[in-house]
Amino acid sequence: MVSKGSDDVNYTIDYPGKDRYRGRDFSSYKKNEKSRTRLFKIPEETPFGLIAVVIFALIVLFVLLFIPENEKRIDMEQVQALETRLTHLEEAFDKFQGTIERISRLESTMEKKDRLEKRLSRVEGSLLLKMKRVEKKINELVQKKTGTASKQTTKQAVTFATQKTTKKKYHTVQKGETIYSICRKYGLEEEELRRLNKLSGDATIHPGQKLILTP
């Protein structure tokens, strides 16, 4: 129904049951509507982590409720396969770790071997040097001893030769020999023979007398 005034046009709509709601108080309905809106409204101070947890829980619930069983079984098989691969990887890692430890021990052993070889080389060098010094001293002592022995031998030889040279010769006067015959026999001068034996010019010799022939 449309009513017209002199200046303004007032449009009113008639519908069935209009009079039934006329004069009613809708304030309680508006309050309930506001409370329902408040229930589904996310508070501004809600932490982001809590929102994420809620979203994840909803996803899990969706997966459990709406994913078919065969797909769930496939997912479980994939999980088991991943677990198996993870177990193999862990075993391989343990073996690799053991290999690394053995290599470390081997490197440590090699380092000890190198240190021992260096020490042995130093000891050998020092020992050889000491042996050379000892050998040199022994040679010096041998040379000194040989020189002393040689000198002693030479001295003894000279002494012996001197003794042999200076050894006096004697002649025992035989029956019928005279000073003249003895001098002729040994090639001596009569005066020399008399001087060696301290005989005067008129002295005579007799058998058995021992005469000096050399100085």
Number of C-alpha atoms within 10 A of each C-alpha: 8 9 9 9 7 5 6 8 10 10 10 9 7 10 8 6 8 9 10 8 9 8 7 8 9 9 9 9 10 10 11 11 11 11 12 10 11 11 9 8 9 10 9 6 6 9 9 9 9 10 12 11 11 12 12 12 12 12 12 12 12 11 12 12 10 9 11 10 11 9 10 13 11 11 12 12 12 12 12 12 12 12 12 12 12 12 12 12 12 12 12 12 12 12 12 12 12 12 12 12 12 12 12 12 12 12 12 12 12 12 12 12 12 12 12 12 12 12 12 12 12 12 12 12 12 12 12 12 12 12 12 12 12 12 12 12 12 12 12 12 12 12 12 12 12 12 12 12 12 12 12 12 12 12 12 12 13 13 12 13 12 11 11 11 11 11 12 11 10 11 13 14 17 14 10 9 13 14 18 12 12 20 17 11 9 10 10 14 14 15 15 15 20 18 14 13 15 13 14 10 10 5 9 9 16 13 12 11 10 14 19 16 19 15 12
